[in-house]
Amino acid sequence: MTPETPTTSASALRDYVEDYLAEDEVLASARARGRELGCMPIAPSGGSALRFLAAALQARVVVEVGTGAGVSGVWLLRGMAADGVLTSIDLEPEHQRAARRAFVAAGVSPGRTRLILGQALDVLPRLTDGGYDLVFVDAAKAEYPRYLEEGVRLLRPGGVIAFDNALWHGRVVDPAYKDPDTNGMREVARLVRADERLVPVLLPLGDGLLLAAKAG
């Protein structure tokens, strides 16, 4: 049977995907605080994908580059093993304060989070090789290729690295945009695709979610 020509608009389909798993009050409040701070938390669809990944991997040790206001952290923690620990790195203390508030509201035990204040590229080299199930990156876009280098080193075989904003508001496909952030997003996508250690997929969730599993 040949399907009929779809009549639904792209925006309606996008809304359907984003609303498929509604965020509760904890996540909605954290998202609102993120907007007040000027950071853009991961979209609900991307957050639900992080929770799915954490659950599928039975993740116990996860590192996050970019704390934001705690939205992605709450999604991750809700998918991780009950005794799993999230390490979250951010340069902005107010972002980490907002994240702590979100974690408390979500009922997360303080022992399950480790918030590190500092430059991610200074902190990541101090973390254990092959010691993490999942690495999530939502920070300075121009530095994404360098986060990839560190992230792959941190992953165990079978672990997954995830990059938010992989579509970067559509700019990655427009050659008119040549700014450092857009070039960083294009470059990390190219590097992930070319890396024989990785099994990648690019998902059009939210502003794009680039995932890659580390081959065993």
Buried (B, 14 or more C-beta within 10 A) or exposed (E): EEEEEEEEEEEEEBEEBBEEBEBEEBBEBBBEBBEEBEBBBBBBBBBBBBBEBBBEBEBBBBBBBBBBBBBBBBBBBBBBBEEBBBBBBBBBEBBBBBBBBBBEBBEBEEEBBEBBBEEBBEBBEEBEEEBBBBBBBBBBBBBBBBBBEBBBBBBBEEBBBBBBBBBBEEBBEEEEBEEEBBBBBBBBBEBBEEBEEBBBEBBEBBBBBBBBBBEE
